[in-house]
């Protein structure tokens, strides 16, 4: 009798674990959600546009995976090499004869030109600002799909439209208020009907402009860690895209250029 009761208890516990495990995982994902950044224009944005933004986030790996991604490295069109610590705001930029080691959260850092550290306070402040501006631009070209509900954004649904690749997509409009270095920009973003990934992106220097500054594809997404990233912009390529869980502190502190490929291979 005791053995029978013990077996029954074991079976009940096992069934409870099987029944609750996946459900709890789903509940955790739902509870995590994709909340807008502080300053996102919730009242001025369309409900349908926000739903689509959430679908894009899910298709890219999910908000939790994005938040847990720490270090991202990339080469911006052959002009600059960047490494970004999303958690701390530390950024390294190597370009031509200049190395920027800055923190985009507190606007501090070091800059080296031809191996010489810039120590003049005014010159350093100006260069740190230039480094941050470069990061703002270059990072947006890479990770824009993760920032559809970013601070200062108003998101509108513009209906269905064919892309230049003749694929049906949902079209979103992003406008900005009091953020970034060019807050008057306007973007159109096409979200593929099937994959729910951003497939095309257009830019207007000023929201009132009728002539596009560019209209380029987002193609060839690759799995990087637990997220998807695309570096294919048609005629221009963002290359050497890498994601790291850990990197040595020297990457963000030393003027000596790190061998990221070797670090990735470790």
C-alpha positions in Angstrom: 0.0 0.0 0.0 2.8 2.3 0.9 4.6 1.5 -2.4 1.4 2.2 -4.4 0.9 5.6 -2.7 4.5 6.5 -3.3 4.2 5.6 -7.0 1.0 7.6 -7.3 2.6 10.6 -5.7 5.6 10.4 -8.1 3.3 10.2 -11.1 1.3 13.3 -9.9 4.5 15.3 -9.5 5.9 14.2 -12.9 2.6 15.2 -14.6 2.6 18.6 -12.8 6.1 19.3 -14.0 5.3 18.3 -17.6 2.1 20.4 -17.6 3.6 23.5 -16.0 7.1 23.6 -17.5 6.4 24.8 -21.0 3.5 27.0 -19.8 5.7 28.7 -17.3 8.3 29.3 -20.0 5.6 30.8 -22.3 4.4 33.0 -19.4 7.9 34.2 -18.7 8.3 35.2 -22.4 4.9 36.9 -22.4 5.7 38.7 -19.1 9.1 39.9 -20.5 7.3 41.3 -23.6 8.7 44.1 -25.6 8.1 47.3 -23.6 8.8 50.6 -25.3 11.8 52.6 -24.2 11.2 55.5 -21.9 10.3 58.5 -24.1 8.7 56.5 -26.9 5.6 58.3 -28.1 3.0 55.8 -27.0 0.0 58.0 -27.4 1.0 59.3 -30.8 1.9 55.9 -32.3 -0.5 53.5 -34.0 -1.6 50.3 -32.2 -1.1 48.2 -35.4 2.4 49.7 -35.9 3.4 48.7 -32.4 2.1 45.2 -32.9 4.2 44.9 -36.0 7.2 46.2 -34.1 6.7 43.5 -31.5 6.5 40.9 -34.3 9.8 42.1 -35.7 11.4 41.9 -32.3 10.1 38.3 -31.9 11.4 37.3 -35.4 14.8 38.7 -34.6 15.2 36.5 -31.5 13.0 38.3 -29.0 13.5 41.2 -26.6 15.0 39.0 -23.8 17.7 37.7 -26.2 18.4 41.3 -27.4 18.7 42.6 -23.9 21.0 39.8 -22.9 23.3 40.3 -25.9 26.3 42.2 -24.6 29.2 42.9 -27.1 28.6 43.6 -30.8 31.4 44.3 -33.3 31.1 45.4 -37.0 32.9 47.1 -39.8 30.9 50.0 -41.1 31.2 50.1 -44.9 35.0 49.8 -44.6 35.2 53.2 -43.1 35.2 52.4 -39.4 35.5 49.3 -37.1 33.4 49.4 -34.0 32.9 47.4 -30.8 30.0 48.2 -28.5 29.3 47.0 -25.0 25.5 47.3 -24.8 25.5 46.9 -21.0 28.0 49.6 -20.1 27.9 51.9 -23.0 31.6 51.5 -23.8 32.5 51.8 -27.5 35.7 51.4 -29.4 36.0 52.9 -32.9 39.1 52.4 -35.1 39.3 54.6 -38.3 42.3 55.5 -40.4 44.7 57.1 -37.9 42.3 57.6 -35.0 41.1 55.4 -32.2 38.1 56.4 -30.0 37.6 54.8 -26.6 34.4 56.4 -25.4 31.4 55.8 -23.2 28.2 56.9 -24.9 26.2 57.0 -21.6 28.4 59.6 -19.8 30.2 61.2 -22.8 33.7 60.4 -21.4 36.6 58.7 -23.0 40.0 58.8 -24.6 41.0 59.5 -28.2 44.3 58.7 -29.9 45.5 60.2 -33.2 48.6 58.6 -34.8 49.1 56.8 -31.5 49.2 60.0 -29.5 46.6 60.5 -26.8 44.7 63.8 -27.0 44.8 65.5 -23.6 43.6 69.1 -24.3 40.2 69.2 -22.6 38.3 71.1 -25.4 39.8 69.0 -28.2 39.0 65.8 -26.3 35.4 66.8 -25.6 34.9 67.6 -29.3 36.5 64.3 -30.4 34.5 62.3 -27.9 31.3 63.9 -29.3 32.4 63.0 -32.8 33.0 59.4 -31.7 29.5 59.2 -30.2 27.9 60.7 -33.3 29.7 58.1 -35.4 28.4 55.3 -33.2 24.8 56.6 -33.3 24.9 56.5 -37.1 26.8 53.3 -37.5 24.9 51.3 -34.9 21.5 52.4 -36.3 22.5 51.1 -39.7 23.1 47.7 -38.1 20.5 47.3 -35.3 17.6 49.6 -36.4 15.0 46.8 -36.4 15.6 46.4 -32.6 14.9 50.1 -32.1 11.4 50.6 -33.5 10.0 51.5 -30.1 13.0 53.6 -29.1 13.0 56.8 -27.1 11.6 59.8 -29.0 10.1 57.6 -31.8 6.6 58.0 -33.1 5.6 54.9 -35.0 2.9 54.9 -37.7 1.4 52.2 -39.9 1.3 53.2 -43.6 -0.4 50.2 -45.0 0.8 47.4 -47.3 3.3 48.0 -50.1 5.6 46.0 -52.4 9.3 46.3 -51.8 11.8 46.9 -54.6 12.2 43.1 -54.6 8.5 42.8 -55.4 7.6 41.2 -52.1 4.5 42.3 -50.1 5.3 44.1 -46.8 3.8 46.2 -44.1 5.2 49.7 -44.2 6.0 51.7 -41.1 7.0 55.3 -40.6 9.3 56.5 -37.9 9.6 60.1 -36.9 11.6 61.5 -34.0 11.4 64.2 -31.4 14.4 65.6 -29.4 16.6 62.6 -29.8 19.9 61.8 -31.6 22.0 64.2 -33.6 19.5 64.5 -36.5 16.0 64.5 -34.8 14.3 65.8 -38.0 14.9 62.6 -39.9 12.1 60.4 -41.1 12.3 56.7 -42.0 10.1 54.2 -43.8 10.6 50.6 -42.9 9.1 47.6 -44.8 8.4 44.5 -42.8 8.1 41.3 -44.8 4.7 39.7 -44.6 6.0 36.2 -44.1 9.3 36.4 -42.2 8.3 39.5 -40.2 11.8 40.8 -40.6 12.7 44.3 -41.8 13.4 43.9 -45.6 13.8 47.5 -46.8 14.6 50.9 -45.3 14.3 54.4 -46.6 15.6 57.7 -45.2 14.5 61.3 -45.4 16.9 63.9 -44.1 13.9 66.1 -43.0 10.5 64.8 -42.1 8.9 67.1 -44.7 11.2 66.0 -47.5 9.7 64.2 -50.6 13.1 63.0 -51.9 14.7 60.0 -50.2 18.2 60.2 -49.0 18.5 56.4 -49.5 16.4 53.3 -50.0 18.3 50.1 -49.3 17.5 46.5 -48.5 18.0 44.6 -45.2 19.1 41.2 -46.5 20.8 37.9 -45.5 20.1 37.9 -41.8 22.6 35.7 -39.9 22.2 34.2 -36.4 24.7 35.9 -34.1 24.5 34.5 -30.6 20.8 34.3 -29.9 19.8 37.2 -32.2 19.6 37.9 -35.9 21.6 40.6 -37.6 21.8 41.8 -41.2 24.8 43.5 -42.7 23.7 43.4 -46.4 22.5 46.8 -47.6 22.7 46.0 -51.3 25.6 47.8 -52.9 27.1 48.6 -49.5 28.0 46.0 -46.9 28.4 46.1 -43.1 31.0 43.4 -42.6 32.8 41.4 -39.9 29.7 41.4 -37.7 30.3 39.5 -34.5 28.6 39.0 -31.1 30.6 38.2 -27.9 29.4 37.2 -24.5 32.7 38.4 -23.0 35.6 40.5 -24.1 38.8 41.7 -22.3 38.5 45.1 -20.7 41.5 46.1 -22.9 39.2 46.2 -25.9 37.6 49.4 -24.6 40.6 50.7 -22.6 43.7 50.2 -24.7 44.8 52.0 -27.8 46.2 48.8 -29.1 43.8 47.4 -31.7 42.4 44.0 -30.6 42.4 40.9 -32.9 38.6 40.3 -32.7 38.7 37.3 -35.0 41.2 35.6 -32.7 39.1 36.4 -29.7 36.1 35.0 -31.5 37.9 31.8 -32.2 38.8 31.2 -28.6 
